[in-house]
Structures are given as C-alpha cells and as structure tokens.
C-alpha cells in the first residue's frame, strides 16, 4: 500500500555524480561528500558510501522518533541514549538489497518500558515506515551498559 504525504514539511535536495565512485552534495551546501565503495566490495574504502549515510540517517531519525514518543508518554529517557546502526548490502534475486540492524542503547531503563518505547518509535519513524515490508529491520534493545 502506498503511503502518500498529507502535507510536505520539508524536502531535501542532493546532487550526485559518479555513483558509488563519485561526489554528492546537498543544495544548501551543508553536506558534501566523496563516495567510494568499501574495500569489501572492491573499492578503496577511502570515502563514505551510501550504506553508511543510510545508517546515519536512519539512526538519527529513529532516535528523534523515540524522543517524540517519550515526550508524548511523559517518559524520561536516559541522557546517554544511543543507537548503533548496521546497514548490510548483498545480493537478492532482483539485484541487490539491504538489511538494517538498530541496536538501541537505553541504559538504566527497565526492559519492558524500553521495548515499548522502541516499538512505538518504529511505528512513527519515517525510515521505518519507508522500509517496512521491503527490507529486514532488526531492533535490538539494550538497557544495561
């Protein structure tokens, strides 16, 4: 089912040349990166790659979704909350696909509350909504540091 936006709040613009061995920059000039495949895929590994950028974007967005849910439910989340994101790439029958693992670190929270917070955030996070049903997304919640 296609989810259409009710209203556009923001649109990011990026310009990319050269694909995985190129350059990409945002229209506002805030971000400009060189791109190269990782060594594991035959590249030099001397610059960033799309999977790293996706991992950063997804984890940042997911953490913001958690903060939003916490404020709505009046839940205090630890100040040292963090997310480690792993984005893997590999072959699928139609070409290539990705899989995501988010390890959510909520030190000091009880496991049930932390899991509920993460599950709720997974329902509203734009990246989660975009990937749901399309790729494997694993959420690992850790409450002990």
N, C-alpha and C positions, 0 to 999 in steps of 0.2 A: 504494500500500500504506500502510495506517495504521500509524504507529509509536506504540505505547502505552507509557507510562512503566512501568518495573518498580517504581519507588518514587518518591513525591513528596518532593523535598528541600526545596522552598520554593515558595510561591505568592504572587505579587504581587497586590495588590488596588488598583484605581484606580476613582475615581468621576468620571464626565464628564457635564457638562450642556452643551447648546447646540451640540454637534457641532463643526464646524470654526470656529465663531464662539462659543466658549464657554469653559469652565474645566474643568480636570482636576486631580485631586489623589490622592495615594496615601493609603491608610488609616492609615499611620504618621505622616503629616504632614510627612515629609521633603521631598517634592516637591509643589509646587502651581504650576500654570502657567495663564496665559491663552492661548487659542488664537485664531488668525485665519488665514484663507487668505493665501498670499503674494500680492504685487502681481501676479505673472504669472498668477494665477488669479482676479483681480478683487478681491482683498482689500486690506486696508490694509498688510499686512506688518509690523504693529507688535508682533506677538507671535509665539510659536513656532507650528509646525504639525506635524501627525503625521509628515510625511516627515523633518523634522529630528530628531524624537525617535527615529524608527526608525533613522536614520543613526547617531545617537549610541549607541543600544543595540547595534546590530549590530557597529559597530567596536570597542566596548569588549569585547563578548563574544568577538569573533574574536581580539583581542589576548590575552585571557586564555587562549583555546584554544591560541594559539601558544606562550605561556609554559608551559602544561601539557605540550605535546608536547616543547618544548625541554628541560624538566626530565627527562622520561622518557628522551629520547635523549641526555641529557648534552651538549647543545649550548648554547654561550654565545651569547645574542643580544645585540645592541647595546643599551646603556642608553637610547639615544635612538631606539629603535624607535617608530614611529608609524603610524597608519592614517588616511588621508583617505577619508571615505565620502561618496559621492554617491548619493542616492536620488531617482530621477526618477518622475514620475507622468504618465500620459497615457491616452488612450482605447484600449480594446481592444474586440473585438466584444461582450463581455458587460458593458460598462460602463467601468470604469477599472482600470488596473493599475499596478504599479510595476516599476522595474528598478534594480538596485544595481551600483555600481562601487566596489570597495575598492582603493585604491592603498596598498600596504603598503611602508613605507619601512624598509629594513634596512641602513643604511649600514655599509659595511665587510665585510659577509658576501659570500662568493662566491655567484654567481648560482644554481648548481645546489643548494647547501645551502639557500639562502633559498627557492627554489621548492619544494623537498621539504618544508620546514617549513610553508610556506603550504598546500600540497596536503594535508598530514596534518591541519593545523588545520581545513581546510574539511570534512574528514570527521567531525570530532567537535563542531564548534561548533553549539550548539542553533539559532541563527539560520540557519546554512547547512542544517542538517537540515530545518528548517521550510520553507525556501524552495526546496529542491532539487526541480527538476522543475516548479515552479509559476511562477517568475519568472526572468528573465535576471539572472545574477550574474556579473560580470566581476571577475577578480582580476588586478591589475597589480602585479608585484613589482619594486621598485627597490632596487638595492644601492649606487648612487652618489648622494651627497647634493649 
